[in-house]
Amino acid sequence: SKGLIKVDPCRVVGTVDDKTYSGFLEHMGRCIYEGIVDYDCKVPGLTNDKGYRLDVAKALKDLEMPVVRYPGGNFVSSYHWMDGVGPKENRPRRPELAWLGEESNHFGTDEFMEWCEFIGTEPYLCLNMGTGTLDEALAWLEYCNSDRNTYYANLRRKNGHEKPYNVKYWSLGNEVWGPWQVGQMTAEDYSKTAFQWAKALKLLDPSIKLVACGCNGFSEWDYTVTQALISQIDYYSIHDYTSSSDYYKNVTCPAAAERAIQITSKLIDLAKITQKVPNRNVKICFDEWNVWDPDRAPGHLGAEEKYTLSDAIAVAAWGNLFIRQAPHVGMANIAQCVNVIAPVMTTGTDSFLQTIYHPFLLFCKYMRGESLNLHVEGPVYTGETGFSDHVDYMAWIKDIEPALMLLDVSATKKDGYINIAVANRSLDEDLTTSIVFEGDYQEIVTTYTVYHDDIAASNTIDNKEVVSIKEATCKFEDLKAYTFKKHSFVLLRVAI
Ligand code: AHR
């Protein structure tokens, strides 16, 4: 056989935080308007009385996302939350500086909170550290969370929301290091400002969890900011989008994100030691990740990626790395949820699930619980790897990771099942693999496969099921020599 996977349920490396399967919505392209809501919809039953797209809500509910981040992204760096509350006819229409669009402000804080309740998720708000002030951030926190007799809490009540929303997760700006960001800062300036914001926000509501703005996880910025903010924060955020028109690069470059998590976790450890807060619990919040090529799907045109089977395999590799790195990951947010670099796509009258939705759904449903440390053997890929075409700084990975396993594997243990996620990244070889277990198991194993002969296969509005999940069963015995088809993703559920 070509491969070996050894599974020992005792070898638990850590717990997969449910928040690993969180999402992200930005006022960008057709994400909010036409994606989450359609206030002009003429199709009966497609939206409810609040304008929510019910098909989108169902697709996202099925993912059981515990948290959704909002309202940006780059958008937030010139967003004033006060524009988006109160009677809609009084809300100002504004030019928008991140994607050079216009913002009607018809969907704002209260609409987002109601939508979160509708789909059963928790809100995570990103603060404007571009054109925004600390006063404005404190006012937003008071509006959302305060039950006192004070101005912004009363404004929320006046707007029809008696009870506080108790928003737990707040982030201190978005990609503040980036030259594209309104209000870009140096790491030193950001650290000073964010420290003071963190202090004040926690004075107003000590129950909140704060997320610091990190970069790629292995830069000067990350060193400086972890050192400066470690005593104030609960999460440290990093972002990465991978992609390549080359199949092998596309499916292997998520390895760079795995390295980034490992390095960031060490920067956090180092900061805890040098800043003398060894017991602080600070986890990584990977609050933007996905396959995205901004040349193929430019941001100012709404970043409407058309995902292929190859991208679905890359997303499976992303899922696997989050499981393997479970001890370090406190939250991860697929960017984004609908229309913009998204698993779900809409037209004015219909919607469909992109290829990437399917592996992501399998991870969301089954890859929870405890992460297991596996022993994996098999063929390796030694060509160029770990390189995102559009992000040159990712080129470093191929120097430190000269060979990558073609079988990319992770496993979890939950509710009497061992769940094994396997991406066979080989372009042309089915890999017959012997899966060896410690312990006793039930006879019937459930398998879920995402596969197509053509790595360029895509789903479209007219042909929605080109790539989907095929469910089957096999015998436990069959796992002694299980064939993973070339460029496929398989999730095996083995009952203990
Ligand atoms: O998700 C799209 C954009 O990518 C976000 O607005 C930004 O934070 C990142 O650069």
Residues whose N, C-alpha, C, O or C-beta is under 5 A from the ligand:
A	BS01	AHR	G73 N74 F75 E175 A335
